Amino acid sequence: MLGIKDLKEELANTSAEIKEMNAMIGKMSENILILSREMANSMREMTSELHETNLSIRDSLKVTSETIQKMSDNFSIALENALSKMTNMSMEVNMKDTILKSLGIDGLIPDFLKKK
C-alpha cells in the first residue's frame, strides 16, 4: 500500500500533468480562434471578389445585349432599304419594258444597250 508521502507525490504529478494539459488546451483554443478569424477574413474577401465578379459579368452581358440589339436594328434597317431599292429597280425595269413594248421598239434595241 502506498503511504501518504507516495500519495502526495502522485497527486503532485497528476496536478502537474493536469496543468500541462490545461496549458495545451489553452494553446489549442488560441489556435482555433486564430484559425476561425482567418477563415472569416478569407470568406469576407472571397465574398467581395465574387460580388465584383458578378458586377463585371452583369455589365458585360448588358453591353453584349445592347450590341446585339443595335446590330439587329441596323440589319433590319439595311434589309428594309435593300428590299425597297430592289422593289424600285424592279418597277423601273418593268416600266421601261412596258414603255418600249407600247412604242413598238422593244425588238429594235439590243439587250446589251438596255440599262438594268
C-alpha positions in Angstrom: 0.0 0.0 0.0 1.0 3.5 -0.7 1.9 5.8 2.0 0.8 9.4 2.5 4.0 10.6 1.1 3.6 8.5 -2.0 0.0 9.7 -2.4 1.1 13.3 -2.1 3.8 12.7 -4.7 1.2 11.1 -7.1 -1.2 14.0 -6.5 1.6 16.5 -7.3 2.4 14.6 -10.5 -1.2 14.4 -11.5 -1.7 18.1 -10.8 1.4 18.9 -12.9 0.0 16.8 -15.7 -3.4 18.5 -15.4 -1.7 21.9 -15.5 0.3 20.9 -18.6 -2.9 19.6 -20.3 -4.7 22.8 -19.3 -1.9 24.9 -20.9 -2.1 22.7 -24.1 -5.9 23.2 -24.2 -5.4 26.9 -23.8 -2.8 27.0 -26.6 -5.1 24.9 -28.8 -8.1 27.2 -28.1 -5.9 30.2 -29.1 -5.0 28.4 -32.4 -8.7 27.7 -33.0 -9.6 31.3 -32.5 -6.8 32.4 -34.9 -7.9 29.9 -37.5 -11.5 31.0 -37.1 -10.6 34.7 -37.6 -8.5 33.8 -40.7 -11.4 31.8 -42.1 -13.8 34.6 -41.5 -11.4 37.1 -43.2 -10.9 34.8 -46.2 -14.7 34.3 -46.5 -15.2 38.1 -46.5 -12.5 38.6 -49.1 -14.0 35.8 -51.3 -17.5 37.3 -51.0 -16.2 40.7 -52.0 -14.4 39.2 -55.0 -17.5 37.2 -56.1 -19.6 40.4 -55.8 -17.1 42.2 -58.0 -17.1 39.3 -60.5 -20.9 39.3 -60.6 -21.0 43.0 -61.3 -18.4 42.6 -64.1 -20.4 39.7 -65.6 -23.6 41.7 -65.4 -22.1 44.8 -67.1 -20.5 42.6 -69.8 -23.8 40.9 -70.5 -25.6 44.2 -70.6 -23.1 45.6 -73.1 -23.3 42.4 -75.2 -27.1 42.6 -75.2 -27.1 46.3 -76.2 -24.6 45.5 -79.0 -26.7 42.6 -80.3 -29.8 44.9 -80.2 -28.0 47.6 -82.2 -26.7 45.1 -84.7 -30.3 43.7 -85.1 -31.7 47.2 -85.6 -29.0 48.1 -88.1 -29.6 44.8 -90.0 -33.3 45.4 -90.1 -32.9 48.9 -91.5 -30.3 47.7 -94.1 -32.6 44.9 -95.2 -35.6 47.2 -95.4 -33.5 49.7 -97.5 -32.2 46.9 -99.8 -35.7 45.5 -100.3 -37.1 48.9 -101.1 -34.3 49.6 -103.6 -34.9 46.2 -105.2 -38.6 46.9 -105.5 -37.9 50.3 -107.1 -35.5 48.8 -109.5 -37.9 46.1 -110.5 -40.6 48.7 -111.0 -38.3 50.8 -113.2 -37.3 47.8 -115.3 -41.0 46.8 -115.7 -41.9 50.4 -116.7 -39.1 50.6 -119.2 -40.1 47.3 -120.8 -43.7 48.4 -120.8 -42.9 51.7 -122.5 -40.6 50.0 -125.0 -43.3 47.5 -125.8 -46.0 50.1 -126.1 -43.9 52.1 -128.5 -43.2 49.0 -130.5 -39.4 49.4 -130.4 -38.7 46.6 -128.0 -37.1 44.4 -130.6 -35.0 47.2 -132.1 -32.8 47.9 -129.0 -30.2 45.2 -128.4 -30.2 43.8 -124.8 -26.7 45.0 -124.0 -27.8 48.6 -124.6 -30.7 48.3 -122.2 -30.0 49.6 -118.7 -30.9 47.2 -115.9 
